[in-house]
Amino acid sequence: MVSFLENFPPIIQALWGTGFTYLMTALGALGVFLGKELDRRVLNGMMGFAAGVMIAASYFSLLAPSIELSVDLPGPIWLPAVGGFLLG
């Protein structure tokens, strides 16, 4: 699929990517509109999984780079990451 997209100009590649993400989002939302009411335990499990994904995303995209960048700063290297986490 990637070799197929390499032959197109960047604007067309962006349109393909946007269209694909739109279709996947619509497909995921279709389950909400067509599905029945979920059991409370299933809903709690899904919410827990989503919370874990968000915590992992915040660590790998925000906190870990903050720790790496604060190596040259005076003081503990974890302080900017903890401060940013608590403030934001």
Jmol script that loads the backbone (N, CA, C; Angstrom):
load data "model"
ATOM      1  N   MET A   1       0.824  -1.196   0.000  1.00  0.00           N
ATOM      2  CA  MET A   1       0.000   0.000   0.000  1.00  0.00           C
ATOM      3  C   MET A   1       0.867   1.258   0.000  1.00  0.00           C
ATOM      4  N   VAL A   2       1.983   1.227   0.726  1.00  0.00           N
ATOM      5  CA  VAL A   2       2.848   2.402   0.793  1.00  0.00           C
ATOM      6  C   VAL A   2       3.457   2.687  -0.570  1.00  0.00           C
ATOM      7  N   SER A   3       3.877   1.655  -1.279  1.00  0.00           N
ATOM      8  CA  SER A   3       4.454   1.875  -2.607  1.00  0.00           C
ATOM      9  C   SER A   3       3.405   2.431  -3.565  1.00  0.00           C
ATOM     10  N   PHE A   4       2.139   2.083  -3.356  1.00  0.00           N
ATOM     11  CA  PHE A   4       1.059   2.633  -4.169  1.00  0.00           C
ATOM     12  C   PHE A   4       0.936   4.136  -3.950  1.00  0.00           C
ATOM     13  N   LEU A   5       1.049   4.576  -2.710  1.00  0.00           N
ATOM     14  CA  LEU A   5       0.891   5.994  -2.390  1.00  0.00           C
ATOM     15  C   LEU A   5       2.113   6.828  -2.747  1.00  0.00           C
ATOM     16  N   GLU A   6       3.278   6.205  -2.861  1.00  0.00           N
ATOM     17  CA  GLU A   6       4.493   6.959  -3.174  1.00  0.00           C
ATOM     18  C   GLU A   6       4.437   7.600  -4.547  1.00  0.00           C
ATOM     19  N   ASN A   7       3.621   7.087  -5.441  1.00  0.00           N
ATOM     20  CA  ASN A   7       3.543   7.613  -6.799  1.00  0.00           C
ATOM     21  C   ASN A   7       2.679   8.863  -6.908  1.00  0.00           C
ATOM     22  N   PHE A   8       1.943   9.211  -5.857  1.00  0.00           N
ATOM     23  CA  PHE A   8       1.050  10.365  -5.891  1.00  0.00           C
ATOM     24  C   PHE A   8       1.737  11.594  -5.300  1.00  0.00           C
ATOM     25  N   PRO A   9       1.280  12.793  -5.685  1.00  0.00           N
ATOM     26  CA  PRO A   9       1.805  14.020  -5.058  1.00  0.00           C
ATOM     27  C   PRO A   9       1.415  14.070  -3.576  1.00  0.00           C
ATOM     28  N   PRO A  10       2.126  14.866  -2.788  1.00  0.00           N
ATOM     29  CA  PRO A  10       1.860  14.922  -1.343  1.00  0.00           C
ATOM     30  C   PRO A  10       0.423  15.311  -0.988  1.00  0.00           C
ATOM     31  N   ILE A  11      -0.190  16.182  -1.759  1.00  0.00           N
ATOM     32  CA  ILE A  11      -1.565  16.592  -1.454  1.00  0.00           C
ATOM     33  C   ILE A  11      -2.512  15.405  -1.587  1.00  0.00           C
ATOM     34  N   ILE A  12      -2.345  14.616  -2.624  1.00  0.00           N
ATOM     35  CA  ILE A  12      -3.192  13.439  -2.830  1.00  0.00           C
ATOM     36  C   ILE A  12      -2.916  12.404  -1.737  1.00  0.00           C
ATOM     37  N   GLN A  13      -1.656  12.267  -1.328  1.00  0.00           N
ATOM     38  CA  GLN A  13      -1.331  11.357  -0.231  1.00  0.00           C
ATOM     39  C   GLN A  13      -2.043  11.784   1.055  1.00  0.00           C
ATOM     40  N   ALA A  14      -2.055  13.097   1.311  1.00  0.00           N
ATOM     41  CA  ALA A  14      -2.745  13.607   2.495  1.00  0.00           C
ATOM     42  C   ALA A  14      -4.244  13.348   2.406  1.00  0.00           C
ATOM     43  N   LEU A  15      -4.811  13.503   1.216  1.00  0.00           N
ATOM     44  CA  LEU A  15      -6.240  13.227   1.048  1.00  0.00           C
ATOM     45  C   LEU A  15      -6.549  11.746   1.268  1.00  0.00           C
ATOM     46  N   TRP A  16      -5.693  10.856   0.787  1.00  0.00           N
ATOM     47  CA  TRP A  16      -5.870   9.422   1.023  1.00  0.00           C
ATOM     48  C   TRP A  16      -5.820   9.131   2.524  1.00  0.00           C
ATOM     49  N   GLY A  17      -4.835   9.704   3.202  1.00  0.00           N
ATOM     50  CA  GLY A  17      -4.711   9.477   4.643  1.00  0.00           C
ATOM     51  C   GLY A  17      -5.894  10.026   5.417  1.00  0.00           C
ATOM     52  N   THR A  18      -6.357  11.216   5.036  1.00  0.00           N
ATOM     53  CA  THR A  18      -7.508  11.813   5.696  1.00  0.00           C
ATOM     54  C   THR A  18      -8.758  10.984   5.460  1.00  0.00           C
ATOM     55  N   GLY A  19      -8.941  10.541   4.230  1.00  0.00           N
ATOM     56  CA  GLY A  19     -10.105   9.711   3.914  1.00  0.00           C
ATOM     57  C   GLY A  19     -10.092   8.394   4.670  1.00  0.00           C
ATOM     58  N   PHE A  20      -8.911   7.791   4.790  1.00  0.00           N
ATOM     59  CA  PHE A  20      -8.806   6.523   5.516  1.00  0.00           C
ATOM     60  C   PHE A  20      -9.151   6.709   6.987  1.00  0.00           C
ATOM     61  N   THR A  21      -8.600   7.761   7.608  1.00  0.00           N
ATOM     62  CA  THR A  21      -8.897   7.979   9.025  1.00  0.00           C
ATOM     63  C   THR A  21     -10.367   8.335   9.229  1.00  0.00           C
ATOM     64  N   TYR A  22     -10.967   9.054   8.280  1.00  0.00           N
ATOM     65  CA  TYR A  22     -12.396   9.354   8.368  1.00  0.00           C
ATOM     66  C   TYR A  22     -13.215   8.072   8.330  1.00  0.00           C
ATOM     67  N   LEU A  23     -12.891   7.183   7.404  1.00  0.00           N
ATOM     68  CA  LEU A  23     -13.643   5.934   7.291  1.00  0.00           C
ATOM     69  C   LEU A  23     -13.487   5.066   8.536  1.00  0.00           C
ATOM     70  N   MET A  24     -12.291   5.008   9.100  1.00  0.00           N
ATOM     71  CA  MET A  24     -12.094   4.201  10.307  1.00  0.00           C
ATOM     72  C   MET A  24     -12.840   4.803  11.503  1.00  0.00           C
ATOM     73  N   THR A  25     -12.872   6.139  11.591  1.00  0.00           N
ATOM     74  CA  THR A  25     -13.621   6.790  12.662  1.00  0.00           C
ATOM     75  C   THR A  25     -15.113   6.536  12.506  1.00  0.00           C
ATOM     76  N   ALA A  26     -15.608   6.640  11.271  1.00  0.00           N
ATOM     77  CA  ALA A  26     -17.025   6.379  11.016  1.00  0.00           C
ATOM     78  C   ALA A  26     -17.375   4.925  11.316  1.00  0.00           C
ATOM     79  N   LEU A  27     -16.486   4.007  10.985  1.00  0.00           N
ATOM     80  CA  LEU A  27     -16.724   2.593  11.271  1.00  0.00           C
ATOM     81  C   LEU A  27     -16.784   2.348  12.778  1.00  0.00           C
ATOM     82  N   GLY A  28     -15.912   2.991  13.528  1.00  0.00           N
ATOM     83  CA  GLY A  28     -15.948   2.859  14.982  1.00  0.00           C
ATOM     84  C   GLY A  28     -17.198   3.477  15.587  1.00  0.00           C
ATOM     85  N   ALA A  29     -17.641   4.596  15.045  1.00  0.00           N
ATOM     86  CA  ALA A  29     -18.849   5.245  15.551  1.00  0.00           C
ATOM     87  C   ALA A  29     -20.101   4.469  15.183  1.00  0.00           C
ATOM     88  N   LEU A  30     -20.037   3.702  14.119  1.00  0.00           N
ATOM     89  CA  LEU A  30     -21.197   2.919  13.693  1.00  0.00           C
ATOM     90  C   LEU A  30     -21.610   1.927  14.777  1.00  0.00           C
ATOM     91  N   GLY A  31     -20.640   1.370  15.468  1.00  0.00           N
ATOM     92  CA  GLY A  31     -20.949   0.453  16.563  1.00  0.00           C
ATOM     93  C   GLY A  31     -21.717   1.120  17.684  1.00  0.00           C
ATOM     94  N   VAL A  32     -21.469   2.402  17.907  1.00  0.00           N
ATOM     95  CA  VAL A  32     -22.186   3.130  18.950  1.00  0.00           C
ATOM     96  C   VAL A  32     -23.640   3.326  18.552  1.00  0.00           C
ATOM     97  N   PHE A  33     -23.873   3.660  17.297  1.00  0.00           N
ATOM     98  CA  PHE A  33     -25.232   3.937  16.856  1.00  0.00           C
ATOM     99  C   PHE A  33     -26.060   2.672  16.649  1.00  0.00           C
ATOM    100  N   LEU A  34     -25.431   1.588  16.264  1.00  0.00           N
ATOM    101  CA  LEU A  34     -26.164   0.359  15.990  1.00  0.00           C
ATOM    102  C   LEU A  34     -26.184  -0.611  17.163  1.00  0.00           C
ATOM    103  N   GLY A  35     -25.308  -0.414  18.127  1.00  0.00           N
ATOM    104  CA  GLY A  35     -25.202  -1.349  19.242  1.00  0.00           C
ATOM    105  C   GLY A  35     -26.262  -1.125  20.298  1.00  0.00           C
ATOM    106  N   LYS A  36     -26.417  -2.144  21.119  1.00  0.00           N
ATOM    107  CA  LYS A  36     -27.340  -2.058  22.243  1.00  0.00           C
ATOM    108  C   LYS A  36     -26.618  -1.449  23.436  1.00  0.00           C
ATOM    109  N   GLU A  37     -27.361  -1.277  24.513  1.00  0.00           N
ATOM    110  CA  GLU A  37     -26.749  -0.753  25.725  1.00  0.00           C
ATOM    111  C   GLU A  37     -25.781  -1.791  26.285  1.00  0.00           C
ATOM    112  N   LEU A  38     -24.597  -1.335  26.671  1.00  0.00           N
ATOM    113  CA  LEU A  38     -23.560  -2.236  27.153  1.00  0.00           C
ATOM    114  C   LEU A  38     -23.764  -2.582  28.620  1.00  0.00           C
ATOM    115  N   ASP A  39     -23.282  -3.761  28.978  1.00  0.00           N
ATOM    116  CA  ASP A  39     -23.254  -4.168  30.372  1.00  0.00           C
ATOM    117  C   ASP A  39     -22.301  -3.235  31.127  1.00  0.00           C
ATOM    118  N   ARG A  40     -22.610  -2.959  32.362  1.00  0.00           N
ATOM    119  CA  ARG A  40     -21.815  -2.022  33.154  1.00  0.00           C
ATOM    120  C   ARG A  40     -20.368  -2.494  33.306  1.00  0.00           C
ATOM    121  N   ARG A  41     -20.145  -3.802  33.447  1.00  0.00           N
ATOM    122  CA  ARG A  41     -18.789  -4.327  33.601  1.00  0.00           C
ATOM    123  C   ARG A  41     -17.988  -4.145  32.319  1.00  0.00           C
ATOM    124  N   VAL A  42     -18.629  -4.332  31.170  1.00  0.00           N
ATOM    125  CA  VAL A  42     -17.944  -4.136  29.890  1.00  0.00           C
ATOM    126  C   VAL A  42     -17.576  -2.665  29.726  1.00  0.00           C
ATOM    127  N   LEU A  43     -18.502  -1.794  30.056  1.00  0.00           N
ATOM    128  CA  LEU A  43     -18.241  -0.357  29.961  1.00  0.00           C
ATOM    129  C   LEU A  43     -17.098   0.061  30.887  1.00  0.00           C
ATOM    130  N   ASN A  44     -17.072  -0.480  32.096  1.00  0.00           N
ATOM    131  CA  ASN A  44     -15.974  -0.175  33.024  1.00  0.00           C
ATOM    132  C   ASN A  44     -14.642  -0.669  32.481  1.00  0.00           C
ATOM    133  N   GLY A  45     -14.627  -1.850  31.873  1.00  0.00           N
ATOM    134  CA  GLY A  45     -13.397  -2.371  31.275  1.00  0.00           C
ATOM    135  C   GLY A  45     -12.914  -1.511  30.127  1.00  0.00           C
ATOM    136  N   MET A  46     -13.844  -1.047  29.300  1.00  0.00           N
ATOM    137  CA  MET A  46     -13.470  -0.187  28.172  1.00  0.00           C
ATOM    138  C   MET A  46     -12.930   1.150  28.661  1.00  0.00           C
ATOM    139  N   MET A  47     -13.539   1.693  29.702  1.00  0.00           N
ATOM    140  CA  MET A  47     -13.059   2.963  30.256  1.00  0.00           C
ATOM    141  C   MET A  47     -11.674   2.799  30.886  1.00  0.00           C
ATOM    142  N   GLY A  48     -11.443   1.681  31.547  1.00  0.00           N
ATOM    143  CA  GLY A  48     -10.127   1.414  32.117  1.00  0.00           C
ATOM    144  C   GLY A  48      -9.063   1.274  31.047  1.00  0.00           C
ATOM    145  N   PHE A  49      -9.402   0.584  29.956  1.00  0.00           N
ATOM    146  CA  PHE A  49      -8.458   0.437  28.851  1.00  0.00           C
ATOM    147  C   PHE A  49      -8.138   1.797  28.235  1.00  0.00           C
ATOM    148  N   ALA A  50      -9.167   2.628  28.021  1.00  0.00           N
ATOM    149  CA  ALA A  50      -8.951   3.958  27.450  1.00  0.00           C
ATOM    150  C   ALA A  50      -8.089   4.817  28.371  1.00  0.00           C
ATOM    151  N   ALA A  51      -8.303   4.699  29.672  1.00  0.00           N
ATOM    152  CA  ALA A  51      -7.478   5.458  30.618  1.00  0.00           C
ATOM    153  C   ALA A  51      -6.028   5.006  30.556  1.00  0.00           C
ATOM    154  N   GLY A  52      -5.801   3.710  30.433  1.00  0.00           N
ATOM    155  CA  GLY A  52      -4.437   3.199  30.312  1.00  0.00           C
ATOM    156  C   GLY A  52      -3.753   3.676  29.051  1.00  0.00           C
ATOM    157  N   VAL A  53      -4.495   3.718  27.953  1.00  0.00           N
ATOM    158  CA  VAL A  53      -3.938   4.212  26.693  1.00  0.00           C
ATOM    159  C   VAL A  53      -3.559   5.682  26.825  1.00  0.00           C
ATOM    160  N   MET A  54      -4.402   6.475  27.465  1.00  0.00           N
ATOM    161  CA  MET A  54      -4.105   7.899  27.623  1.00  0.00           C
ATOM    162  C   MET A  54      -2.902   8.130  28.542  1.00  0.00           C
ATOM    163  N   ILE A  55      -2.775   7.345  29.591  1.00  0.00           N
ATOM    164  CA  ILE A  55      -1.612   7.480  30.480  1.00  0.00           C
ATOM    165  C   ILE A  55      -0.337   7.099  29.739  1.00  0.00           C
ATOM    166  N   ALA A  56      -0.394   6.010  28.962  1.00  0.00           N
ATOM    167  CA  ALA A  56       0.782   5.598  28.191  1.00  0.00           C
ATOM    168  C   ALA A  56       1.148   6.656  27.156  1.00  0.00           C
ATOM    169  N   ALA A  57       0.144   7.231  26.495  1.00  0.00           N
ATOM    170  CA  ALA A  57       0.416   8.262  25.495  1.00  0.00           C
ATOM    171  C   ALA A  57       1.042   9.492  26.141  1.00  0.00           C
ATOM    172  N   SER A  58       0.547   9.883  27.305  1.00  0.00           N
ATOM    173  CA  SER A  58       1.129  11.058  27.964  1.00  0.00           C
ATOM    174  C   SER A  58       2.553  10.780  28.418  1.00  0.00           C
ATOM    175  N   TYR A  59       2.833   9.561  28.844  1.00  0.00           N
ATOM    176  CA  TYR A  59       4.199   9.261  29.266  1.00  0.00           C
ATOM    177  C   TYR A  59       5.144   9.261  28.075  1.00  0.00           C
ATOM    178  N   PHE A  60       4.815   8.485  27.043  1.00  0.00           N
ATOM    179  CA  PHE A  60       5.756   8.303  25.940  1.00  0.00           C
ATOM    180  C   PHE A  60       5.904   9.546  25.069  1.00  0.00           C
ATOM    181  N   SER A  61       4.894  10.410  25.018  1.00  0.00           N
ATOM    182  CA  SER A  61       5.033  11.583  24.160  1.00  0.00           C
ATOM    183  C   SER A  61       5.367  12.859  24.930  1.00  0.00           C
ATOM    184  N   LEU A  62       5.172  12.868  26.237  1.00  0.00           N
ATOM    185  CA  LEU A  62       5.429  14.093  26.997  1.00  0.00           C
ATOM    186  C   LEU A  62       6.438  13.908  28.131  1.00  0.00           C
ATOM    187  N   LEU A  63       6.205  12.933  28.987  1.00  0.00           N
ATOM    188  CA  LEU A  63       7.036  12.818  30.184  1.00  0.00           C
ATOM    189  C   LEU A  63       8.424  12.259  29.896  1.00  0.00           C
ATOM    190  N   ALA A  64       8.524  11.215  29.087  1.00  0.00           N
ATOM    191  CA  ALA A  64       9.844  10.642  28.776  1.00  0.00           C
ATOM    192  C   ALA A  64      10.743  11.647  28.047  1.00  0.00           C
ATOM    193  N   PRO A  65      10.236  12.378  27.022  1.00  0.00           N
ATOM    194  CA  PRO A  65      11.095  13.399  26.408  1.00  0.00           C
ATOM    195  C   PRO A  65      11.478  14.515  27.384  1.00  0.00           C
ATOM    196  N   SER A  66      10.585  14.847  28.311  1.00  0.00           N
ATOM    197  CA  SER A  66      10.914  15.868  29.305  1.00  0.00           C
ATOM    198  C   SER A  66      12.065  15.419  30.191  1.00  0.00           C
ATOM    199  N   ILE A  67      12.050  14.162  30.581  1.00  0.00           N
ATOM    200  CA  ILE A  67      13.138  13.631  31.409  1.00  0.00           C
ATOM    201  C   ILE A  67      14.443  13.618  30.619  1.00  0.00           C
ATOM    202  N   GLU A  68      14.389  13.236  29.353  1.00  0.00           N
ATOM    203  CA  GLU A  68      15.597  13.216  28.523  1.00  0.00           C
ATOM    204  C   GLU A  68      16.173  14.617  28.329  1.00  0.00           C
ATOM    205  N   LEU A  69      15.309  15.614  28.153  1.00  0.00           N
ATOM    206  CA  LEU A  69      15.784  16.980  27.936  1.00  0.00           C
ATOM    207  C   LEU A  69      16.295  17.640  29.213  1.00  0.00           C
ATOM    208  N   SER A  70      15.863  17.161  30.369  1.00  0.00           N
ATOM    209  CA  SER A  70      16.267  17.810  31.617  1.00  0.00           C
ATOM    210  C   SER A  70      17.554  17.241  32.201  1.00  0.00           C
ATOM    211  N   VAL A  71      18.260  16.415  31.463  1.00  0.00           N
ATOM    212  CA  VAL A  71      19.518  15.836  31.956  1.00  0.00           C
ATOM    213  C   VAL A  71      20.544  16.934  32.217  1.00  0.00           C
ATOM    214  N   ASP A  72      20.591  17.954  31.372  1.00  0.00           N
ATOM    215  CA  ASP A  72      21.594  19.013  31.504  1.00  0.00           C
ATOM    216  C   ASP A  72      21.200  20.098  32.501  1.00  0.00           C
ATOM    217  N   LEU A  73      19.994  20.065  33.021  1.00  0.00           N
ATOM    218  CA  LEU A  73      19.545  21.086  33.967  1.00  0.00           C
ATOM    219  C   LEU A  73      20.040  20.765  35.375  1.00  0.00           C
ATOM    220  N   PRO A  74      20.229  21.805  36.204  1.00  0.00           N
ATOM    221  CA  PRO A  74      20.610  21.533  37.598  1.00  0.00           C
ATOM    222  C   PRO A  74      19.419  20.966  38.370  1.00  0.00           C
ATOM    223  N   GLY A  75      19.694  20.122  39.310  1.00  0.00           N
ATOM    224  CA  GLY A  75      18.633  19.513  40.111  1.00  0.00           C
ATOM    225  C   GLY A  75      18.263  18.140  39.588  1.00  0.00           C
ATOM    226  N   PRO A  76      17.281  17.531  40.221  1.00  0.00           N
ATOM    227  CA  PRO A  76      16.878  16.185  39.803  1.00  0.00           C
ATOM    228  C   PRO A  76      16.278  16.197  38.395  1.00  0.00           C
ATOM    229  N   ILE A  77      16.596  15.168  37.624  1.00  0.00           N
ATOM    230  CA  ILE A  77      16.117  15.155  36.233  1.00  0.00           C
ATOM    231  C   ILE A  77      14.624  14.880  36.148  1.00  0.00           C
ATOM    232  N   TRP A  78      14.034  14.355  37.189  1.00  0.00           N
ATOM    233  CA  TRP A  78      12.615  14.039  37.162  1.00  0.00           C
ATOM    234  C   TRP A  78      11.738  15.227  37.551  1.00  0.00           C
ATOM    235  N   LEU A  79      12.322  16.291  38.080  1.00  0.00           N
ATOM    236  CA  LEU A  79      11.547  17.421  38.594  1.00  0.00           C
ATOM    237  C   LEU A  79      10.708  18.125  37.518  1.00  0.00           C
ATOM    238  N   PRO A  80      11.236  18.459  36.324  1.00  0.00           N
ATOM    239  CA  PRO A  80      10.380  19.092  35.312  1.00  0.00           C
ATOM    240  C   PRO A  80       9.226  18.196  34.856  1.00  0.00           C
ATOM    241  N   ALA A  81       9.475  16.893  34.767  1.00  0.00           N
ATOM    242  CA  ALA A  81       8.407  15.983  34.349  1.00  0.00           C
ATOM    243  C   ALA A  81       7.301  15.910  35.397  1.00  0.00           C
ATOM    244  N   VAL A  82       7.678  15.817  36.659  1.00  0.00           N
ATOM    245  CA  VAL A  82       6.680  15.753  37.730  1.00  0.00           C
ATOM    246  C   VAL A  82       5.928  17.077  37.828  1.00  0.00           C
ATOM    247  N   GLY A  83       6.653  18.194  37.714  1.00  0.00           N
ATOM    248  CA  GLY A  83       5.990  19.496  37.743  1.00  0.00           C
ATOM    249  C   GLY A  83       5.003  19.667  36.602  1.00  0.00           C
ATOM    250  N   GLY A  84       5.410  19.268  35.401  1.00  0.00           N
ATOM    251  CA  GLY A  84       4.495  19.351  34.269  1.00  0.00           C
ATOM    252  C   GLY A  84       3.302  18.435  34.416  1.00  0.00           C
ATOM    253  N   PHE A  85       3.521  17.254  34.980  1.00  0.00           N
ATOM    254  CA  PHE A  85       2.423  16.306  35.186  1.00  0.00           C
ATOM    255  C   PHE A  85       1.421  16.846  36.199  1.00  0.00           C
ATOM    256  N   LEU A  86       1.920  17.420  37.290  1.00  0.00           N
ATOM    257  CA  LEU A  86       1.024  17.929  38.327  1.00  0.00           C
ATOM    258  C   LEU A  86       0.307  19.207  37.903  1.00  0.00           C
ATOM    259  N   LEU A  87       0.942  20.015  37.071  1.00  0.00           N
ATOM    260  CA  LEU A  87       0.313  21.262  36.630  1.00  0.00           C
ATOM    261  C   LEU A  87      -0.640  21.067  35.458  1.00  0.00           C
ATOM    262  N   GLY A  88      -0.478  19.967  34.766  1.00  0.00           N
ATOM    263  CA  GLY A  88      -1.254  19.943  33.576  1.00  0.00           C
ATOM    264  C   GLY A  88      -2.009  18.862  33.098  1.00  0.00           C
TER     265      GLY A  88
END
end "model"
wireframe off; spacefill off
backbone 0.3
color backbone group
